[in-house]
Amino acid sequence: MHQCNNQPGRTGTIGGDTMRKRTRRAAFGAVAIAAMAWASGVTARAATPHAAANAEVIHSQVSDDPGVLAGEGYVMPDPTHPGTITVVWLATSNWQAGAANLAKGYCGLATTTDGGRSWDWKQHLPQAEVLAGGHNVSIQSDMKTTITCGDPVGGIGPDGTVYAGAAAVGSPSWEQVSISHNHGATWSDPIEMFGANQSFNSITTADNAGKAKTPPAFFGRAYMAVDPVTGAVSAQTQEDGGAEGRWLVVSHDRGFTWSPPRPLDPDVQGKSAGPHSAANGVVALAYTVDPTSATYTAAVPTPAVSCSKACIVFETTKDDGVNWDRHVVTGADGAAGTKFVAADPARLGHYALLLSTVSSHTLEVWTTTDSGRSWIRHDVVDATQGDTFTKPGLGYAPHGGALGLVWRTQHTDGRYSVSALVSKTNAASWSGVVDLSGGPTPVSKASVPLSGDDCSCNIGMTDTTMSSVWGQWNADGSIIRELWFGSFDYTKL
């Protein structure tokens, strides 16, 4: 069973347990917070633990291709059609199969119309080899001359328009997006978000004031968000290796045209940035400033943000990255790993920030009601000894302010569990833990790496349900990983 410490001022501890796939008994809450005060603008508030009701989890397998390894899924519930959900994921070549590896990797798409009980319309995300005249597709690491799909992202607008994008490795249009106007049944030809045409032909010096002189020159891990109020679509990516920081583009016409890439941090102080969020016409994200970096030193004496040591910066923009409003999250651990921002569509200026701290043994949620000027810290969960937390996600429901949190608990034997919590009180109190994966997932051997599964970057929140997807090894011990889905009605907790 999950362990819980209900003593005031102490964090609870969460481990893994085995539960049935269809109906699981959620463990009692493990969600107290260390009652400590931080510096100016930051206070701490204790979360009130309470027992969750039974959570009936819909649990299903999304992908069914034994020739590839599935992972990195984005789940997108349709606000216009309850029960309709689209998922995009990465299917990578099963390199461990040796000479038997004849499959080519791709990005997969699937849609359900019954809340995840069954999956239809399975297809590949379309990508174009050449969108820029005069350019040829380069030879890839697998010695193929066709493009390789990678790092998929997705989102869905308030009108039901579905967006699915990914890196197109080998194409001069290195980040592409396709659009579906019929709930995932069919998809448009790909459109360039980042690439030779969009970047180099439209960028101007004024768009990129600061030390970052060039737009991204290659693909990198991208993130996407769709504003549930305005419908604007935003994406951010980096030059591979982060040499030029991260860059933002926004579309206000349902993905057909995109703004020029603009730097999230004009002086490239940012050591890393996490997934962003958008609501009410505002894009928000968080990143780390490292005052020991060469780019920070080059920006002195007038860097965009000044920190005496590594710090977390929260920033918002209302004009597609032309101007930013930045605030240091005072008291936050500058060495935090994950920096995941969620915007509350129902309340302007309300945001939640998820941080992975204590060497990935603690998940913290910080909340602000004044667009980042002041913050409240909530210690949510601690890992049991030997376990660590990986690939967490955070998100608000479209209305009502419900906040969902999902994460994987990595166990010492190579297995992991997928767990979730929901707060209906803006992180002041949380439900009990809901087990999405049915206990620790099987592995073929303890040392199996998670190739092609480096990101599980979002959760799906509606006004009644929370859902997530993850890569899971087959129980028969074969070196096959398929994509799995879990969802539950949080209003019943």
N, C-alpha and C positions, 0 to 999 in steps of 0.2 A: 504494500500500500504506500501511497504518498505519505510523507511525514509532514506534520504541521506543528508549528510552535505558536501557540496563541498568547504567549506572554507579551504584555505591552512592551514596545520598544525593541523587539527582536524580529528578524526576518524569518520566514518559514523556510522549510527545505523540501524540495520536490525531487522525487526519484521516479522510477518507472514501475508499472505493474501490468499484468496481463488481463485483458478484458475481452468480451465477445465482440465480434465485428459489428453486428447490427445494433445491439443495445448495450450500452456501457453504463456502469454506475460511476459517476464522476466522484473523484476523491474530494475530501473536505479541503477547504481553502487553506492555502499556505501563503498568506499575503499580508503579513504585518510589516511595518516599516520602522527602521531605526529612527528614534525620535531625536533628531539632532538639528541644530540651526546652522545655516550657512551664512555667508557674508551678505552684503547689501543686496536687497532685491530678491533674496532666496529664503524660503522658509520650508520646513518639513512638516508633513501631516501624516498621521498614522492612518493606515488603511484598516477598515473593520472587516475581519475575516468572518465568513459565514458559510454554512454548508450549502452545496449546490444540490438541486433536485436531480433525479435521474436524467441523463442526457441521451436521447436516442440518436445515434450517429449514423448517417448514411455513409457507407464505406464502399468504394467501388474501384475497379481497375480501369484506368483511362486508356493507356496505350497497350498494344498487343503485338509488337514487332520484335521477335527474338533476335533479329540481326543487328540491333543497335542497343545502346544504353540510354534510357530516358531519364531526364532530370531538368532542373532549372525551369519549372513550370510557373506560369502566370495564370491566375484564375480570375474570370471576369463575369460576375452576375449581371444579368440584363435588368435594368430598372423598369423597363417597359413591359417585360414579359416574365412574371414570377416563375421560377423553376427553370428558366433558360439560362445556361451558363456556358461560356466558351473558354477553352483552355488552349494556350500555346506553350510548347515545351521544346527542349533540345533533345534530339536523337543523334547521338554520336556513334561513330563506328566502334564496334566491339573489338578494340585492339588486342584484348587478351585472347581472342580466338585464333591468333596466329594466321596460318595459311588459309584457314577457313573464313577469314574476314574478307568477304567480297561485297559487303554492304557499303553504301555511301551514306554519310550522315546527312541529316536534314532537320528542319524545324517542323514539328507536327502541330496540327490543329484538330480539335474535336469539340463538339457541341452536344449538350444534353438539354432536353426539354422537360425532363421529369425530376429536376433537382439533383441529378447525379446518380440516379439508380441505373441508368443505361446511357450509352454514348453513341452519337450518330455523326454523320458527315465528316468522318475522319479523312484528312487530306494533308498535303504538304503546303507550307507557306510558300507562295510564289516569290521568286527573286530573279532579278535581271542581271545577266552577265555584263552587259555594257549599256550604260545610260549616258555616258559622256563620249561624244564623237571623237574618233581617232585613238581611243584607248583600247587595249587588248586585255583579256583576262590573263592573270599571271598563273604560273604553275604553283600548286599548293603543296603543303607538307606531305600530303598523301600521294603526291606525284600525279594528281589529276589536274586537268586544265579547266575544269568547271569550278564555279564558285562554291564555297563552303559556308553554310549557314551557322551562325553562332550567337550566343547570348540573347535569346529572344526576350521581348518585352511586350506589354499589351495594356489595353485600357478600354473602357466603354463609356460613351457619352450619355447624357440625360435623355437623348432622343433614341437611344438604342444602337447608335452607330458603334461598331466594334473595330478596334485598331489593333493590329498585330505587326510588330516590327522586329528587326534583328540585324546583326552585322552580316554583311555580304562580303566575306573575305575573298579577295581576288577581283572584285569589281571596283571600278573607280567611284561608284556610288556605294560607299562602304557602310552606310546605315540606311536601310530601306524600310518602308511601312506599306502594308496593304490594308484595305478598308472593306468592311462588309456592311451592307445596308439591309440585309435580310437575316440578321441574327446568327451569322456564321455559316450560312448555307453555301454562299459563293463569295469570292473575294476579288477585289480590283487588281489590276496590274500594279507592281510595286512603284512607289514614289520615293524619291531621294529625300532623306532628312539631313544627312551629312554626306558630303562627297565633293568631287571635283567641280561639278557644275554649281551646286548650291553654295559651297564655301568660297571658292576662289573667284567666282564671277560676281558675287554680291557683297563681299566683305569690304568695309572701309576702315580707315584708320580711326575715325571717330567712334565706330562701333566697338573698338577694342582698346580703349585708353588704358594705360598701365604698362606693366613690364611684359605681359603676355602679348607678343607682337603678331602671332600667327594663329589662324584657326586650326582646329584639329586636322592633322595630316594623315590620319589612318584610323582604323577602327579601334574600339575599346569597349569595356563593359558599359552598356547604356542602361538608363532607367527611363521610364515613361509614366506620366500621370495625365489623367483627363479630369478637367474641372467639372464636378457634378452639377454645378450651377450654370456656368456660362458655356460649357462644352468645349472650351479651348483645350488643345492637346499640346503637351510639352514633353520634350525629351532632352536628356543630357548625356554626353559621352566624353571620352578622353582620348587623347593620342595614346597609342599603345605604350604602356609603361608609365603613363602619367607625366611625361616630360614637359608637357605644356598645360597641365592642369585640366580642368573640366569645363565644358562649354554647353550652353543652353540654346535650344531652338523652340519656337512656339508656332502653332498653326491655329488660325481663327476661322478657317474655312473647311473644317472637317478633314484636314490632312492633305489638301491639294497643294497648298503653298506653305512655305515655312519662313520664319524670320531669319535674318543672318545669325550665324553662331556668335554668341557673346559669352565672355568668360564669367564663370561664377565668382571668381576671385581675380581681379585684374592684375595683381602683383604676383600671382601664382604662389601665395603663401600657403595655400591649402595643401596639407599633406594627403588628405583623402576626403571625399564627400560621400554621403550615403544617399539612398533613394529619396527623391523629393516628393512633394505633395502639392495639390492645388485645389483651391475652393474660393468662390466669390471673387474671381478675377485676380487672385494673388497666388504666386508660386513661392513655395517655402522649402528650405533645405538647411542642412547643418554640415559643417566640415571642421577639420582640425587645422589650426594655425601652429606652425612650428617655427619659433623665433630663431632656431639654430640653422635653418635652411639657408642655402645660398640665395634663393630668390627673395626671402624675407630680408636678408642683409642688403641686397641690392635695392630694395624698396625704401630703406631707411634714408632720410628721417621722416618720411610721410607714408608709411604703409597704410593699407586700407583698414587694418585692425592691428592694434598694438597689444602684445601680450608679453609678460616677463618670462613665462614658461608656456609649454604647450597648453592650448586652451580650445574649447569648443565654441564655434561661432554659429549663431542662428541668423539666417538672412531671408528677407522677403523682397519680391519685386512685383510691381503692378504694371510694368511696361516692357515685359519680355526680356528683362535683363539689362536694359539701358541704364537704369538706376537701381540701387539696392539699399535697403535699410538693414543694418547689421547690428547685432547685440551679442556680447560674450555671455555665455551661459555660466554665470558666476557660481563657483563651487563644483562644477562638473569636472570629472576626471578627464584631463587632456589626453590621457593615454587610452581612452575608451575605444573599443573596436567599432562595432556597428553604430551608425548614426542614422536612424530611420525616423523621418518626420511624417506625421499624419495631421492633416488639416480637417477641422470640424466644419462641414458645410452648413450646419444649422446655426453656428454662432461665429460671427465675424471676429477675428483676432484670437480665436481659441485654437491652440495647437498642442500636440503631444510629441515628445521626443523620446525615442527608445535608445538606450545606451547599453552596450555589453561591457561590463567592467570586471575587475578582480580576475584578470586572465580568463575571461569568458565563464566565470563561475557565478556571476550575478547579473540579472537583468533589471535595469532601472528604467522607470518611466517618469519623465519630467513633463509638467504641464504649465502652460501660460495662458492667461486670459487677456493679455494686453500686447499681443503680437511680439512677444519675446523680451519685453523690457524687464519683467520679473518672472521667476519660475518657482514651482513647487516640486520637490523631489519625492518620488514614491519608490522605495525598494520593493520590488514585486516578488521575485523568486531567487533562491540560492540553490545551486546544484549540490547534490550529495557528494561525499568524498570520492574522488576518482572520476566523476562525471564532469562534462563541460557542456555549455550551451552553444549551439551553432544555428545559423540561418534563421534568425528571428524575423518576424514581420509584425506590422502594426497598422491599424486602420480604423477610421470612424465610419459609422453608418450614415447614410444620406440625410436622415432626419432623426431627431431625438437624442443625439449625442452619445450613443453607445460606442464604446471603444473596445476593439478586439486585439488580442495579442496571441501569437503562435510562435513556437520554437521547437527545435529538435534537441533532445538530450542525448549527447554522444556518450556511450558507455565504454568501459575499458576493454570489453571483449569485441569491440568493433560494431556492435549493434547500436541502434538508436531508437528513441521513441519520439513521436510527434504529439505535442500537447498544446492546449489552448486555454485561455482565460478571457472573460468578458467583464468589463466594468460599465455599469449604467450610471455611474456617479462621477465621471471624468477622473478616474483613477483613485478616487477617495476610498473606494471599496471594490472588491472583485468577487466574481463567482468562484466556486470551486474549480479544480482542474478537470478539464474534459480531455480524455484520451482519444485522439483521432486515429492513431495507427493500430490500436488493439494490442498494446504492449510493445516491447522491443521488436524491431523488425529483424527478420532473419538475414544472415550473411553467409556467403559461401565459404569464407574463411576470415579470420580476424583481421588480416592485413589487407583486405581488398580496398583499393583506393576508390575515391568517389569521382573518377574521371567524368568530365562533362556534367558535373552537378555542383558547380561552385557558387550558385546563387539560387535562393528560393525567396524572391524579393517582395512578395505581396500576399495579402489575404483578401478574400472577398467578403465584404460586409453589406448586407441589405438591412432593412428595418426590422427583420425578424431572424435572419440566419447568418451564420458565419461559416466560411469554407476555406479550404487550403488544399494544396497539392504537394506531393513529394515523390522522389525516386525511391523505390523499395526493391531490394533483391528478392528473387523468387525463393519460396520456402523449400524447393526441392534441392537446393544447394548448387544449382547451375549458375554460371557467371552471366546472369541476365538481370537487368534492372528495368522495371517498368514504372510508369507514372501512376500514382494512386491518388485518390480524392477522398476527402472527408468533410462532412457538413453537419451542422446541428442547429436546432431552433433555440437561440439563446434567451428568448422571451420566457421560456419555461424553466429557466434556472432560478 
